[in-house]
């Protein structure tokens, strides 16, 4: 195959790739945006050590899965949930409209239990009084066999009261098989729950016993439904409930009932998680950051093209065409593999635009040296690419290796920077060497491309080696 035919085939293949890349790259709305560009919530949750919920690796892995399930039910696209260190979980939720609500849902422990109110014992006026009676300074120090329960007015009590309960719940959230929202007879939102076979059997026995006591004594028998240590409601038990179903009623809004059903569906977290770092970014702020990043990128590319054309003229024009091809291929690859673009990622991308012409600068500088040595333009093309390739390869490979190490060792935004940097540098080496060379090879027969001045390869006489030797 002749050299011209080979270069033509290369450009045809590049054109095909360019068409496929354009499909993925445009419109730019196809690009997945990270939290810092479209707004959302970034939070780090830390597991708290307690006798009732000890921290273990297994519990942390389970907590990550439960949070993942809750986030999926929220409908968040492209969430990032992963362990950070030993006892922390990093959660990034791009596009969340209500960060406070999302945080309340994903971090809710959802420890559900059903108690006979008569097992509560004597009430305390406040939490500090209850903890003092237990001989501890905080709820985390309570033994696993003791439950601190708050019964607020919103849960149907006459006043806020705290209890130290030493009897385990008769039915727990682990026995649930489902939870949905509904409406009671007064058209108020409620949460309907269904138990598994074991839970249904126990629930039937408990309600049968309480209904019998109520019938004999004439006193109200109340079953407290406790969620995360707080009584959500305490309905009276009037009859045996054999079908394994229960409901939580109270002063819920429809949204609160929906969120409660969501956390009950996904199960209780095995550890108590508290936010230690929280960053909510509004959609407006994210949009402004995206616009600024795009402007910076366009200005950067424009300045590169102006410099290349001004300094290297027709060679600079060819390099600029290769740069545009590079940009479309780069966007197409990122969108095609589903990369989520963040501000650090865009920074890496803008950096690679400069590095994309860096190889051309090395090659063109070498061509200028060859012309100064007395070679023709055609010979300078060949020698320039051949002699500069080693330097181009070494420079780009060191950057690619750096990007690989960064991607492996870093997290979050730095990982996105490393990914775009590595992919961009590898692609830039392809376009700078192969695409630029093929274009120059095909147009080298044109008269303007044999003119040293139009190519930016003209060397003043004072700089030519032969003439310097004659002067010596």
C-alpha positions in Angstrom: 0.0 0.0 0.0 1.4 3.4 -1.0 2.0 6.1 1.6 -0.7 8.4 0.2 -3.3 5.5 0.2 -2.3 4.5 3.8 -2.8 8.1 5.0 -6.1 8.3 3.2 -7.3 5.1 4.9 -6.3 6.5 8.3 -8.2 9.7 7.8 -11.3 7.7 6.6 -11.2 5.6 9.7 -10.7 8.7 11.8 -13.8 10.3 10.0 -15.9 7.2 10.9 -14.8 7.4 14.6 -15.5 11.2 14.5 -19.0 10.5 13.3 -19.7 8.0 16.0 -18.1 10.3 18.6 -20.3 13.2 17.5 -23.4 11.1 18.1 -22.4 10.6 21.7 -20.9 14.1 22.2 -23.7 16.3 20.9 -25.8 17.8 22.1 -23.8 18.6 25.2 -26.9 17.9 27.3 -26.1 14.2 27.0 -23.1 14.7 29.3 -23.7 13.4 32.8 -23.0 16.2 35.3 -21.6 15.6 38.7 -22.9 17.1 42.0 -20.8 20.3 41.8 -22.3 21.1 38.3 -26.0 20.3 38.8 -26.3 20.8 42.5 -27.2 18.2 45.2 -25.9 16.8 48.4 -22.5 15.5 49.5 -22.4 14.1 53.1 -20.0 11.9 55.1 -21.8 9.7 57.7 -19.9 8.3 60.6 -21.0 5.2 62.5 -21.4 5.7 66.3 -20.3 3.0 68.7 -22.8 1.8 71.2 -23.7 -1.3 73.2 -26.9 -1.8 71.3 -25.4 -1.2 67.8 -21.6 -2.0 67.8 -19.5 -1.0 64.8 -18.2 -3.9 62.7 -17.0 -4.3 59.1 -20.1 -6.4 58.3 -22.4 -3.8 59.7 -20.7 -1.0 57.7 -21.0 -3.1 54.4 -24.7 -3.7 55.2 -25.3 0.0 55.9 -23.8 0.9 52.5 -26.3 -1.5 50.8 -29.3 -0.2 52.8 -28.4 3.4 51.9 -28.0 2.4 48.3 -31.5 0.9 48.3 -32.9 4.0 49.9 -31.2 6.3 47.4 -32.5 4.2 44.5 -36.0 4.5 45.8 -35.5 8.3 46.0 -34.9 8.2 42.2 -31.5 9.9 42.4 -29.4 9.4 39.2 -25.7 8.6 39.3 -25.3 8.5 43.1 -21.9 7.7 44.6 -22.1 5.7 47.9 -18.9 4.1 49.3 -17.1 3.5 52.5 -14.5 6.1 53.4 -12.0 4.8 55.9 -13.1 2.3 58.5 -16.2 3.9 60.0 -17.4 6.5 57.5 -19.6 6.4 54.5 -19.4 9.0 51.7 -22.7 9.7 50.0 -23.0 12.0 46.9 -26.4 12.6 45.5 -26.4 14.9 42.4 -29.6 16.6 41.4 -31.4 16.3 44.7 -33.9 19.1 45.1 -34.3 18.9 48.8 -31.0 18.0 50.5 -32.3 18.2 54.0 -35.1 15.7 53.3 -32.7 13.3 51.5 -30.3 13.4 54.4 -33.1 12.6 56.9 -34.1 9.6 54.8 -30.7 8.1 54.1 -29.4 8.5 57.6 -32.5 7.4 59.5 -31.7 4.3 61.6 -35.3 3.0 61.3 -35.2 0.8 64.4 -38.8 -0.3 64.6 -40.3 -2.1 67.7 -43.8 -2.8 69.1 -44.2 -2.6 72.9 -47.0 -3.1 75.3 -47.1 0.4 77.0 -47.4 -1.3 80.4 -43.8 -2.5 79.9 -42.6 1.1 79.9 -42.5 1.6 83.6 -42.3 4.9 85.3 -41.8 8.0 83.1 -39.1 10.7 83.4 -39.6 14.4 82.7 -36.6 14.7 80.4 -33.8 12.7 78.8 -31.1 13.8 81.2 -33.2 12.6 84.2 -33.7 9.2 82.5 -30.0 8.8 81.8 -29.1 9.8 85.3 -31.5 7.2 86.6 -29.6 4.6 84.4 -26.3 5.9 85.7 -24.9 6.9 82.3 -24.0 10.2 80.7 -25.3 9.5 77.2 -27.7 7.1 75.3 -24.7 5.4 73.6 -23.5 4.2 77.0 -26.7 2.4 77.8 -26.4 -1.4 77.9 -27.9 -3.3 75.0 -30.7 -4.7 77.2 -32.0 -1.2 78.1 -34.0 1.0 75.7 -34.4 4.7 76.0 -37.8 5.6 74.6 -39.3 9.1 74.1 -43.0 9.4 74.0 -43.9 12.9 72.6 -47.2 14.7 72.4 -47.1 14.1 68.6 -47.2 10.3 69.4 -50.4 10.6 71.3 -49.1 11.3 74.8 -50.4 14.1 77.1 -46.9 15.4 77.5 -43.3 14.6 76.5 -42.0 11.7 78.6 -38.9 9.4 78.6 -38.8 5.8 79.7 -36.1 3.2 80.5 -37.5 0.0 79.1 -35.8 -3.3 80.0 -38.3 -5.6 78.1 -37.4 -6.3 74.5 -40.0 -5.4 71.8 -42.4 -8.2 71.0 -42.2 -7.5 67.3 -39.4 -5.8 65.4 -38.8 -4.2 62.1 -36.8 -7.2 60.9 -40.1 -9.1 60.7 -41.5 -6.6 58.1 -42.0 -7.7 54.5 -43.6 -4.5 53.2 -44.6 -0.9 54.0 -46.9 1.4 52.0 -48.7 4.7 52.5 -52.4 4.9 52.8 -55.2 6.9 54.4 -57.2 6.3 57.6 -61.0 6.7 58.1 -60.4 10.4 58.6 -58.5 10.7 55.3 -55.2 11.3 57.2 -52.0 9.8 55.8 -50.8 6.6 57.4 -48.3 3.8 56.9 -49.5 0.2 56.4 -47.1 -2.6 57.3 -47.1 -6.4 56.6 -45.1 -9.0 58.7 -43.6 -12.3 57.7 -45.0 -15.5 59.1 -43.0 -15.3 62.3 -44.0 -11.6 62.8 -47.6 -12.3 62.0 -47.8 -15.1 64.5 -46.2 -13.1 67.3 -48.3 -10.0 66.5 -51.5 -12.1 66.7 -50.5 -13.6 70.0 -49.6 -10.1 71.5 -52.8 -8.5 70.3 -55.0 -11.4 71.4 -53.5 -11.2 74.9 -53.9 -7.4 75.1 -57.5 -7.6 73.8 -58.4 -10.2 76.4 -57.0 -8.1 79.2 -58.9 -5.1 77.9 -62.2 -7.1 77.8 -61.7 -8.4 81.4 -60.4 -5.3 83.1 -62.2 -2.6 80.9 -58.9 -0.7 80.8 -57.3 0.5 77.6 -54.5 -1.6 76.3 -52.1 0.4 74.1 -49.5 -1.0 71.8 -46.6 1.5 71.3 -45.1 1.6 67.8 -41.5 2.9 68.4 -39.3 4.2 65.6 -35.7 5.1 66.4 -36.5 5.4 70.1 -39.5 7.6 69.7 -43.2 6.5 69.9 -44.8 7.3 66.6 -48.2 6.2 67.7 -49.8 4.1 70.4 -53.2 2.7 69.3 -55.6 0.9 71.6 -55.9 -2.8 71.0 -59.5 -3.8 71.0 -59.3 -7.2 69.2 -56.9 -9.9 68.0 -55.2 -9.0 64.7 -54.6 -12.3 62.9 -53.6 -11.2 59.4 -50.1 -10.0 60.1 -50.9 -6.4 59.3 -50.4 -3.2 61.3 -50.5 0.5 60.6 -48.8 3.7 61.9 -51.1 6.6 62.2 -50.3 10.1 63.6 -50.0 13.7 62.5 -48.2 12.9 59.3 -48.1 14.8 56.1 -48.4 12.7 53.0 -44.7 13.3 52.3 -43.7 12.3 55.8 -45.7 9.1 55.5 -44.1 8.3 52.1 -40.6 8.8 53.5 -41.4 6.7 56.6 -42.6 3.9 54.4 -39.5 4.2 52.3 -37.1 3.7 55.2 -39.2 0.8 56.6 -39.1 -0.9 53.2 -35.3 -0.9 53.1 -34.8 -2.1 56.6 -33.1 -0.7 59.7 -29.5 0.4 59.6 -27.3 -1.9 61.7 -25.4 1.1 63.1 -26.3 4.6 64.1 -24.9 7.1 61.5 -24.4 10.8 62.1 -23.3 13.3 59.5 -19.8 14.7 60.2 -19.5 16.7 57.0 -22.3 18.1 54.8 -22.2 20.1 51.7 -25.4 21.1 49.9 -25.0 22.8 46.5 -27.9 24.5 44.9 -28.9 24.0 41.3 -28.3 27.6 40.5 -24.8 27.6 41.9 -24.0 24.4 39.9 -25.3 25.9 36.7 -23.1 29.0 37.2 -20.1 26.8 37.8 -20.8 24.8 34.6 -21.2 28.0 32.6 -17.9 29.3 33.9 -16.1 26.0 33.2 -17.4 26.0 29.6 -16.4 29.6 29.0 -12.9 28.8 30.4 -12.6 25.8 28.1 -13.7 27.7 25.0 -11.4 30.7 25.8 -8.5 28.2 26.3 -9.1 26.4 23.0 -9.5 29.7 21.2 -6.2 31.1 22.6 -4.4 27.8 21.6 -5.7 28.1 18.0 -4.7 31.8 17.8 -1.2 31.0 19.0 -0.7 28.0 16.8 -2.0 29.7 13.6 -0.1 32.9 14.4 3.2 31.2 15.1 3.1 28.2 12.8 0.7 29.5 10.2 -0.5 26.6 7.9 1.1 24.0 10.2 -0.8 25.7 13.1 -4.0 25.5 11.1 -3.5 21.8 10.6 -2.8 21.4 14.3 -5.9 23.3 15.1 -8.0 21.0 12.9 -6.5 18.0 14.7 -7.3 19.7 18.0 -11.0 20.1 17.1 -11.0 16.4 16.0 -9.5 15.6 19.3 -12.1 17.6 21.3 -15.0 15.8 19.6 -13.4 12.4 20.0 -12.7 13.1 23.7 -16.3 14.2 24.4 -17.6 11.2 22.6 -15.5 8.8 24.5 -16.4 10.3 27.9 -20.1 10.3 27.1 -19.9 6.9 25.5 -18.4 5.2 28.6 -20.7 7.1 30.9 -18.2 9.3 32.8 -19.9 11.8 35.2 -18.3 15.2 34.5 -17.2 17.2 37.5 -15.3 20.5 37.9 -12.0 18.7 38.5 -12.8 16.6 35.5 -13.4 19.6 33.4 -10.1 21.1 34.7 -8.3 17.9 33.6 -10.0 18.2 30.2 -9.0 21.8 29.7 -5.4 20.9 30.7 -5.3 18.2 28.0 -6.3 20.7 25.3 -3.0 22.5 25.9 -1.1 19.2 26.1 -2.8 18.0 22.8 -0.9 20.7 20.8 2.3 20.2 22.9 3.2 17.2 20.8 2.7 19.3 17.6 4.9 22.0 19.0 7.7 19.5 19.5 7.3 18.1 16.0 7.1 21.5 14.3 10.1 22.7 16.2 12.0 19.7 15.0 10.8 20.3 11.4 12.2 23.9 11.7 15.6 22.5 12.8 15.6 20.2 9.8 14.8 23.0 7.4 17.5 25.1 9.0 19.9 22.2 8.3 19.2 22.6 4.6 16.5 19.9 4.1 13.5 20.3 1.9 10.0 20.7 3.4 9.0 17.1 2.5 12.2 15.7 4.1 11.7 17.9 7.1 8.2 16.5 7.5 9.5 13.0 7.7 12.5 13.7 9.9 10.5 15.9 12.2 7.9 13.3 13.0 10.4 10.5 13.2 12.9 12.3 15.5 10.3 14.0 17.8 8.2 10.9 18.3 10.5 9.5 21.1 10.3 12.8 23.1 6.5 13.0 22.5 6.0 9.4 23.6 8.1 9.7 26.8 6.4 13.0 27.8 2.9 11.6 27.4 3.6 8.2 29.0 4.9 9.9 32.2 1.7 11.9 32.4 -0.4 8.8 31.7 1.4 6.9 34.4 0.8 9.8 36.8 -2.9 9.8 36.0 -3.1 6.0 36.6 -1.5 6.4 40.0 -3.8 9.3 40.9 -6.9 7.4 39.8 -5.9 4.3 41.8 -4.9 6.2 45.0 -7.4 9.1 45.0 -11.1 9.5 45.7 -13.9 11.8 44.6 -13.0 14.8 42.4 -9.3 13.9 42.1 -10.3 10.5 40.6 -12.4 12.4 38.0 -9.4 14.7 37.2 -7.1 11.7 36.8 -9.5 9.9 34.5 -10.0 12.8 32.1 -6.3 13.6 32.2 -5.3 10.1 31.4 -7.8 9.5 28.6 -7.1 13.0 27.2 -3.4 12.6 27.0 -3.6 9.2 25.4 -6.0 10.5 22.8 -4.0 13.6 22.2 -0.9 11.6 21.4 -3.0 9.7 18.8 -4.4 12.9 17.1 -1.1 14.9 17.3 1.0 12.1 15.8 -1.3 10.1 13.5 -4.0 12.5 12.5 -1.7 15.5 12.0 0.9 13.4 10.1 -1.8 12.0 7.8 -3.3 15.4 7.0 0.1 16.9 6.2 1.1 13.9 4.1 -2.0 14.3 1.9 -1.7 18.1 1.5 2.1 18.2 1.1 1.7 18.3 -2.7 -0.2 21.6 -2.6 1.9 24.6 -3.4 1.2 26.6 -0.2 2.4 23.6 1.8 5.8 23.8 0.1 6.3 27.4 1.1 8.5 27.6 4.2 7.1 31.0 5.2 3.5 29.9 4.9 4.3 26.8 6.9 6.1 28.8 9.7 9.3 26.9 9.0 11.3 29.8 7.5 14.5 30.2 9.4 16.3 33.6 9.2 19.8 33.4 7.5 21.5 34.5 10.7 20.3 31.3 12.4 21.4 28.8 9.7 24.3 26.6 10.7 26.1 26.8 7.4 26.3 30.6 7.5 27.4 30.7 11.1 30.2 28.4 10.2 31.3 30.6 7.3 31.3 33.6 9.7 33.5 31.7 12.1 
